[in-house]
Amino acid sequence: MEKQQTLKAYHKKRAALMLAAVILLIIAAFSSCFVGVANVTVGRVFATLLPGGHFMGAAALNQTELTVLMQLRLPRITMALVSGIGLGISGLVMQAITGNKMASPFTTGLSNAAAFGASLAIIFGFTPFGSNQVGTVMMAFVLAFICAAMVYGIASAKGMGKTTIILIGIALNYFFSALNASMQYVANEQQLSAIVHWTFGSLSEITWEQILVVCVILLLTFPFIVRFAWHYNLLSTGDESAVALGVNVMRLRLLSGIAVTLISSAIVSFTGVIGFVGLVAPHIARLLIGGDYRALIPLTALSGAILLIAADTVGRVAVSPVIIPVGIVVSFIGVPVFIYLIVKEQKERLV
């Protein structure tokens, strides 16, 4: 009876946290729509939508302001939402399959590989369909995927151990970092500026087509991750225990790695390198809800989305009209939050 009451209380707490996270996400996204240099307010949006072009004394948006809202603010907010979800759950899954809470989507060296791909496109002028941006995105995605394929391919040949994944990832991370540094060394001033700007991580110049690509990949991979939530619970007890309970550990790591690679590569190729979201979001969720991946996955997704939207909003208003790239803001927010979470977790263990 007592166990049933405890379980019921846990489910109530979980539902309350999920609801609170959803409400906070809606508030963050809604508020972000009306922050910036352009005079776009709730009243003016209603005035634009309603016949007559007026609402409680507010005038309708002009064409420039409407373009700012529909083609600049809404795309970057939507990309912040889907990128936060993708990077958050990617970090959580990486922590599950490596057994390391310090793991992130970029543990496999994916970020530096993507940066190297972008550098190649910028320096050698790779312009498919006559677009520099398309060339940079394509090369970043291809190199990121090649890097991850090398990590999981070698790890698979060696038995797919969690330590193997981490060590190979570290090695390739340094390797692609050196290649990227070499590209920066030979780049001219204009090319170097473009490379450095890309590595900052930014949500500027995001298009609805790019958002659609990320959404499709999330829709294809997210159900798989949710389906194997219980397997991640079993994996957290150790490889031997998981195998004894019927989990094909090697297959789970390989398929999870492919899902994480698809999500992270797609996001990074469009936004550049945005760190800490995949590291901090899972820790926030774990601190709030515990270690059950059935609850951790959705709460981590919501936490990642809230964190990235909040960081982008701060970047737009901190030194307005200059916009600080979201990758920089996330690091400023993520580092102290992460240190706080680590300290708090250590204190709870000592109590």
MARKE-575406 format. One record per residue (C-alpha): x, y, z; residue in three letters. Coordinates in nm, 4 decimals. Example, Ala and Ser with C-alpha at 12.3 -4.5 7.8 and 13.67 -1.06 7.14 Angstrom:
[[1.2300,-0.4500,0.7800],ALA]
[[1.3670,-0.1060,0.7140],SER]
//
This chain:
[[0.0000,0.0000,0.0000],MET]
[[0.2797,0.2371,0.0942],GLU]
[[0.4642,0.1515,-0.2260],LYS]
[[0.1536,0.2309,-0.4323],GLN]
[[0.1169,0.5681,-0.2621],GLN]
[[0.4827,0.6472,-0.3253],THR]
[[0.4447,0.5522,-0.6906],LEU]
[[0.1287,0.7599,-0.7224],LYS]
[[0.3031,1.0609,-0.5668],ALA]
[[0.5941,1.0178,-0.8100],TYR]
[[0.3596,1.0106,-1.1105],HIS]
[[0.1852,1.3256,-0.9838],LYS]
[[0.5193,1.4999,-0.9419],LYS]
[[0.6255,1.3916,-1.2894],ARG]
[[0.3029,1.5186,-1.4466],ALA]
[[0.3313,1.8505,-1.2596],ALA]
[[0.6924,1.8987,-1.3720],LEU]
[[0.6061,1.8198,-1.7349],MET]
[[0.3158,2.0665,-1.7269],LEU]
[[0.5309,2.3350,-1.5659],ALA]
[[0.8042,2.2821,-1.8271],ALA]
[[0.5527,2.3055,-2.1139],VAL]
[[0.4055,2.6287,-1.9706],ILE]
[[0.7546,2.7767,-1.9203],LEU]
[[0.8484,2.6829,-2.2776],LEU]
[[0.5358,2.8521,-2.4163],ILE]
[[0.6055,3.1662,-2.2110],ILE]
[[0.9713,3.1753,-2.3232],ALA]
[[0.8843,3.1269,-2.6919],ALA]
[[0.5956,3.3762,-2.6828],PHE]
[[0.8005,3.6433,-2.5031],SER]
[[1.0899,3.5986,-2.7443],SER]
[[0.8629,3.6882,-3.0393],CYS]
[[0.8270,4.0433,-2.9081],PHE]
[[1.1858,4.1147,-2.8054],VAL]
[[1.4157,4.3066,-3.0362],GLY]
[[1.4786,4.6320,-3.2197],VAL]
[[1.1653,4.6221,-3.4371],ALA]
[[0.8516,4.7532,-3.2654],ASN]
[[0.6546,4.4282,-3.2785],VAL]
[[0.4055,4.3997,-2.9929],THR]
[[0.1167,4.1674,-2.9099],VAL]
[[-0.1345,4.4441,-2.9761],GLY]
[[0.0151,4.5241,-3.3173],ARG]
[[0.0119,4.1548,-3.4157],VAL]
[[-0.3582,4.1354,-3.3270],PHE]
[[-0.4166,4.4571,-3.5204],ALA]
[[-0.2488,4.2959,-3.8228],THR]
[[-0.4616,3.9823,-3.7997],LEU]
[[-0.7958,4.1547,-3.7379],LEU]
[[-0.9970,4.3340,-4.0071],PRO]
[[-0.9516,4.7109,-3.9985],GLY]
[[-0.5860,4.7051,-3.8926],GLY]
[[-0.6453,4.8384,-3.5399],HIS]
[[-0.6631,4.6750,-3.1969],PHE]
[[-0.7066,4.8735,-2.8745],MET]
[[-0.5268,5.1721,-3.0226],GLY]
[[-0.2436,4.9674,-3.1770],ALA]
[[-0.1690,5.0002,-3.5490],ALA]
[[-0.1033,4.7044,-3.7773],ALA]
[[0.2546,4.6024,-3.8563],LEU]
[[0.4016,4.7465,-4.1731],ASN]
[[0.5570,4.5178,-4.4352],GLN]
[[0.9103,4.5480,-4.2941],THR]
[[0.7979,4.4670,-3.9397],GLU]
[[0.5895,4.1748,-4.0654],LEU]
[[0.8933,4.0392,-4.2496],THR]
[[1.1036,4.0729,-3.9330],VAL]
[[0.8475,3.8697,-3.7389],LEU]
[[0.7749,3.5997,-3.9992],MET]
[[1.1151,3.5571,-4.1646],GLN]
[[1.3606,3.6449,-3.8873],LEU]
[[1.2175,3.6034,-3.5369],ARG]
[[0.9795,3.3093,-3.5796],LEU]
[[1.2325,3.0940,-3.7730],PRO]
[[1.5088,3.1507,-3.5164],ARG]
[[1.2720,3.0819,-3.2243],ILE]
[[1.1431,2.7658,-3.3925],THR]
[[1.4974,2.6497,-3.4687],MET]
[[1.5972,2.7231,-3.1087],ALA]
[[1.3058,2.5054,-2.9955],LEU]
[[1.3800,2.2068,-3.2221],VAL]
[[1.7576,2.2397,-3.1753],SER]
[[1.7189,2.2510,-2.7979],GLY]
[[1.5036,1.9384,-2.8103],ILE]
[[1.7453,1.7594,-3.0432],GLY]
[[2.0674,1.8497,-2.8621],LEU]
[[1.9100,1.7804,-2.5220],GLY]
[[1.7936,1.4264,-2.6022],ILE]
[[2.1141,1.3583,-2.7994],SER]
[[2.3188,1.4445,-2.4924],GLY]
[[2.0969,1.2277,-2.2714],LEU]
[[2.1263,0.9269,-2.5038],VAL]
[[2.5050,0.9710,-2.5272],MET]
[[2.5234,0.9699,-2.1484],GLN]
[[2.3152,0.6514,-2.1436],ALA]
[[2.5172,0.4532,-2.3996],ILE]
[[2.8561,0.5648,-2.2645],THR]
[[2.7643,0.5384,-1.8968],GLY]
[[2.9217,0.8809,-1.8522],ASN]
[[2.7218,1.1798,-1.7237],LYS]
[[2.9850,1.4146,-1.8695],MET]
[[2.9116,1.2938,-2.2243],ALA]
[[2.7415,1.5198,-2.4789],SER]
[[2.6358,1.4985,-2.8449],PRO]
[[2.9867,1.6139,-2.9336],PHE]
[[3.1727,1.3425,-2.7403],THR]
[[3.2365,1.1632,-3.0707],THR]
[[3.4219,1.4665,-3.2127],GLY]
[[3.1233,1.5598,-3.4257],LEU]
[[3.1455,1.9361,-3.3634],SER]
[[3.5073,1.9757,-3.4735],ASN]
[[3.4433,1.7522,-3.7748],ALA]
[[3.1493,1.9724,-3.8752],ALA]
[[3.3634,2.2838,-3.8262],ALA]
[[3.6312,2.1299,-4.0505],PHE]
[[3.3700,2.0564,-4.3165],GLY]
[[3.2431,2.4137,-4.3006],ALA]
[[3.6013,2.5427,-4.3252],SER]
[[3.6627,2.3347,-4.6382],LEU]
[[3.3485,2.4711,-4.8020],ALA]
[[3.4364,2.8318,-4.7145],ILE]
[[3.8015,2.8146,-4.8245],ILE]
[[3.7550,2.6152,-5.1455],PHE]
[[3.4323,2.7881,-5.2451],GLY]
[[3.2018,2.4857,-5.2528],PHE]
[[2.8787,2.6349,-5.3893],THR]
[[2.6245,2.3724,-5.5031],PRO]
[[2.3106,2.5296,-5.6519],PHE]
[[2.5085,2.8546,-5.6569],GLY]
[[2.4826,2.8985,-5.2775],SER]
[[2.7709,2.9328,-5.0309],ASN]
[[2.5359,2.8562,-4.7409],GLN]
[[2.4155,2.5288,-4.8958],VAL]
[[2.7761,2.4237,-4.9572],GLY]
[[2.8764,2.4989,-4.5977],THR]
[[2.5765,2.3088,-4.4586],VAL]
[[2.6367,2.0068,-4.6809],MET]
[[3.0086,1.9800,-4.6018],MET]
[[2.9495,2.0294,-4.2281],ALA]
[[2.6874,1.7533,-4.2259],PHE]
[[2.8962,1.5098,-4.4338],VAL]
[[3.2126,1.5518,-4.2243],LEU]
[[3.0186,1.5269,-3.8972],ALA]
[[2.8549,1.2059,-4.0168],PHE]
[[3.1873,1.0621,-4.1382],ILE]
[[3.3445,1.1328,-3.7987],CYS]
[[3.0616,0.9642,-3.6092],ALA]
[[3.0653,0.6705,-3.8542],ALA]
[[3.4379,0.6241,-3.7842],MET]
[[3.3780,0.6271,-3.4075],VAL]
[[3.0955,0.3728,-3.4114],TYR]
[[3.2579,0.1655,-3.6862],GLY]
[[3.5819,0.1231,-3.4920],ILE]
[[3.3966,0.0754,-3.1631],ALA]
[[3.1739,-0.1876,-3.3270],SER]
[[3.4769,-0.3762,-3.4552],ALA]
[[3.6215,-0.3721,-3.1026],LYS]
[[3.3016,-0.4913,-2.9324],GLY]
[[3.1192,-0.1563,-2.8929],MET]
[[3.2327,-0.0914,-2.5361],GLY]
[[3.1406,0.2423,-2.3797],LYS]
[[3.5035,0.3232,-2.2989],THR]
[[3.6005,0.2556,-2.6601],THR]
[[3.3412,0.5050,-2.7883],ILE]
[[3.4666,0.7782,-2.5551],ILE]
[[3.8374,0.7239,-2.6263],LEU]
[[3.7975,0.7089,-3.0046],ILE]
[[3.5736,1.0153,-2.9878],GLY]
[[3.8391,1.2078,-2.7942],ILE]
[[4.1080,1.1065,-3.0431],ALA]
[[3.9017,1.2126,-3.3463],LEU]
[[3.7969,1.5319,-3.1685],ASN]
[[4.1628,1.6368,-3.1433],TYR]
[[4.2308,1.5181,-3.4985],PHE]
[[3.9540,1.7268,-3.6552],PHE]
[[4.0395,2.0189,-3.4284],SER]
[[4.3922,2.0128,-3.5726],ALA]
[[4.2556,1.9942,-3.9282],LEU]
[[4.0247,2.2884,-3.8595],ASN]
[[4.3138,2.4884,-3.7120],ALA]
[[4.5135,2.4124,-4.0282],SER]
[[4.2312,2.5496,-4.2422],MET]
[[4.2205,2.8664,-4.0339],GLN]
[[4.5973,2.9034,-4.0687],TYR]
[[4.5844,2.9052,-4.4513],VAL]
[[4.2612,3.1077,-4.4796],ALA]
[[4.2641,3.4711,-4.5842],ASN]
[[4.1118,3.7403,-4.3618],GLU]
[[3.7617,3.7169,-4.5094],GLN]
[[3.7558,3.3372,-4.5023],GLN]
[[3.8899,3.3284,-4.1458],LEU]
[[3.6164,3.5653,-4.0313],SER]
[[3.3495,3.3408,-4.1889],ALA]
[[3.4979,3.0262,-4.0307],ILE]
[[3.5211,3.1793,-3.6828],VAL]
[[3.1675,3.3185,-3.7086],HIS]
[[3.0364,2.9727,-3.8023],TRP]
[[3.2035,2.8099,-3.5020],THR]
[[3.0335,3.0572,-3.2654],PHE]
[[2.6957,2.8924,-3.3225],GLY]
[[2.4194,3.1206,-3.4449],SER]
[[2.0471,3.1133,-3.5211],LEU]
[[2.0682,3.4019,-3.7677],SER]
[[1.9732,3.3418,-4.1322],GLU]
[[1.7719,3.0311,-4.0426],ILE]
[[1.5088,2.9390,-4.3015],THR]
[[1.1853,2.7433,-4.2748],TRP]
[[1.3298,2.4807,-4.5135],GLU]
[[1.6182,2.4152,-4.2716],GLN]
[[1.3744,2.3867,-3.9828],ILE]
[[1.1715,2.1346,-4.1829],LEU]
[[1.4801,1.9156,-4.2344],VAL]
[[1.5571,1.9094,-3.8611],VAL]
[[1.1903,1.8423,-3.7753],CYS]
[[1.1755,1.5464,-4.0165],VAL]
[[1.4900,1.3930,-3.8637],ILE]
[[1.3512,1.4451,-3.5124],LEU]
[[1.0201,1.2834,-3.6098],LEU]
[[1.2080,0.9820,-3.7481],LEU]
[[1.4454,0.9366,-3.4526],THR]
[[1.2514,1.0543,-3.1462],PHE]
[[1.0027,0.7600,-3.1443],PRO]
[[1.2977,0.5196,-3.1554],PHE]
[[1.4629,0.6887,-2.8561],ILE]
[[1.1360,0.6882,-2.6583],VAL]
[[1.0783,0.3224,-2.7460],ARG]
[[1.4116,0.2205,-2.5955],PHE]
[[1.3750,0.4295,-2.2784],ALA]
[[1.3442,0.1176,-2.0605],TRP]
[[1.6518,-0.0335,-2.2286],HIS]
[[1.8493,0.2762,-2.1253],TYR]
[[1.7280,0.2187,-1.7688],ASN]
[[1.8612,-0.1368,-1.7824],LEU]
[[2.1858,-0.0226,-1.9427],LEU]
[[2.2453,0.2151,-1.6517],SER]
[[2.2726,-0.0898,-1.4219],THR]
[[2.5733,-0.2160,-1.6183],GLY]
[[2.6348,-0.4053,-1.9413],ASP]
[[2.6274,-0.7486,-1.7779],GLU]
[[2.2963,-0.6857,-1.6029],SER]
[[2.1423,-0.5427,-1.9188],ALA]
[[2.2525,-0.8441,-2.1262],VAL]
[[2.1159,-1.0798,-1.8601],ALA]
[[1.7795,-0.9027,-1.8852],LEU]
[[1.7668,-0.9485,-2.2631],GLY]
[[1.9139,-0.6212,-2.3955],VAL]
[[2.1335,-0.6456,-2.7047],ASN]
[[2.3798,-0.3865,-2.5754],VAL]
[[2.5972,-0.3651,-2.8873],MET]
[[2.2949,-0.3172,-3.1143],ARG]
[[2.1403,-0.0615,-2.8763],LEU]
[[2.4606,0.1465,-2.8716],ARG]
[[2.4978,0.1330,-3.2488],LEU]
[[2.1368,0.2311,-3.3290],LEU]
[[2.1332,0.4989,-3.0582],SER]
[[2.4618,0.6361,-3.1908],GLY]
[[2.3170,0.6586,-3.5428],ILE]
[[2.0097,0.8441,-3.4102],ALA]
[[2.2247,1.0886,-3.2113],VAL]
[[2.4518,1.1439,-3.5113],THR]
[[2.1621,1.2210,-3.7461],LEU]
[[2.0059,1.4689,-3.5036],ILE]
[[2.3269,1.6443,-3.3978],SER]
[[2.4789,1.6573,-3.7475],SER]
[[2.1655,1.8136,-3.8944],ALA]
[[2.1425,2.0766,-3.6195],ILE]
[[2.5122,2.1663,-3.6168],VAL]
[[2.5307,2.1910,-3.9963],SER]
[[2.2620,2.4631,-3.9900],PHE]
[[2.3453,2.6470,-3.6667],THR]
[[2.7166,2.5947,-3.6144],GLY]
[[2.8534,2.4628,-3.2867],VAL]
[[2.6182,2.5158,-2.9913],ILE]
[[2.7687,2.3505,-2.6860],GLY]
[[2.6489,2.2836,-2.3311],PHE]
[[2.2805,2.2322,-2.4176],VAL]
[[2.3342,1.8585,-2.4616],GLY]
[[2.5315,1.8490,-2.1383],LEU]
[[2.3303,2.0775,-1.9091],VAL]
[[1.9720,1.9899,-2.0135],ALA]
[[1.9974,1.6197,-1.9137],PRO]
[[2.1446,1.7169,-1.5756],HIS]
[[1.8649,1.9657,-1.5076],ILE]
[[1.6044,1.7015,-1.5935],ALA]
[[1.7813,1.4330,-1.3895],ARG]
[[1.7983,1.6634,-1.0889],LEU]
[[1.4241,1.7340,-1.1124],LEU]
[[1.2813,1.3931,-1.2034],ILE]
[[1.5395,1.1269,-1.1151],GLY]
[[1.7006,0.8621,-1.3329],GLY]
[[1.4027,0.6994,-1.5091],ASP]
[[1.4599,0.7544,-1.8820],TYR]
[[1.0869,0.7247,-1.9537],ARG]
[[1.0461,1.0597,-1.7774],ALA]
[[1.3962,1.1915,-1.8444],LEU]
[[1.3608,1.1923,-2.2238],ILE]
[[1.0609,1.4300,-2.2527],PRO]
[[1.1753,1.6529,-1.9646],LEU]
[[1.5256,1.6797,-2.1124],THR]
[[1.3756,1.7749,-2.4487],ALA]
[[1.1712,2.0522,-2.2844],LEU]
[[1.4684,2.1707,-2.0743],SER]
[[1.6914,2.1926,-2.3814],GLY]
[[1.4312,2.3926,-2.5734],ALA]
[[1.3762,2.6366,-2.2839],ILE]
[[1.7513,2.6819,-2.2325],LEU]
[[1.8231,2.7548,-2.5990],LEU]
[[1.5275,2.9923,-2.6485],ILE]
[[1.6236,3.1794,-2.3303],ALA]
[[1.9881,3.2020,-2.4420],ALA]
[[1.8902,3.3320,-2.7854],ASP]
[[1.6598,3.5932,-2.6300],THR]
[[1.9373,3.7108,-2.3964],VAL]
[[2.1761,3.7312,-2.6916],GLY]
[[1.9337,3.9566,-2.8788],ARG]
[[1.8694,4.2032,-2.5935],VAL]
[[2.1938,4.2088,-2.3920],ALA]
[[2.3780,4.4582,-2.6152],VAL]
[[2.0982,4.5458,-2.8603],SER]
[[2.1083,4.6171,-3.1534],PRO]
[[2.4143,4.3880,-3.1713],VAL]
[[2.3159,4.0198,-3.1546],ILE]
[[2.5482,3.7898,-2.9574],ILE]
[[2.5644,3.4416,-3.1179],PRO]
[[2.3631,3.1901,-2.9202],VAL]
[[2.6604,2.9536,-2.8875],GLY]
[[2.8454,3.2154,-2.6814],ILE]
[[2.5440,3.2957,-2.4628],VAL]
[[2.4744,2.9263,-2.3960],VAL]
[[2.8306,2.8859,-2.2690],SER]
[[2.7971,3.1885,-2.0394],PHE]
[[2.4697,3.0500,-1.9000],ILE]
[[2.5643,2.6834,-1.9152],GLY]
[[2.8969,2.6941,-1.7310],VAL]
[[2.7709,2.8417,-1.3991],PRO]
[[2.4514,2.6314,-1.4148],VAL]
[[2.6544,2.3169,-1.4768],PHE]
[[2.8983,2.3934,-1.1941],ILE]
[[2.6029,2.4585,-0.9612],TYR]
[[2.4420,2.1260,-1.0553],LEU]
[[2.7668,1.9359,-0.9965],ILE]
[[2.8226,2.0995,-0.6564],VAL]
[[2.4625,2.0395,-0.5507],LYS]
[[2.4773,1.6750,-0.6589],GLU]
[[2.7990,1.6213,-0.4617],GLN]
[[2.6465,1.7848,-0.1511],LYS]
[[2.3405,1.5564,-0.1735],GLU]
[[2.5676,1.2507,-0.1913],ARG]
[[2.7505,1.3584,0.1240],LEU]
[[2.4304,1.4129,0.3232],VAL]
//
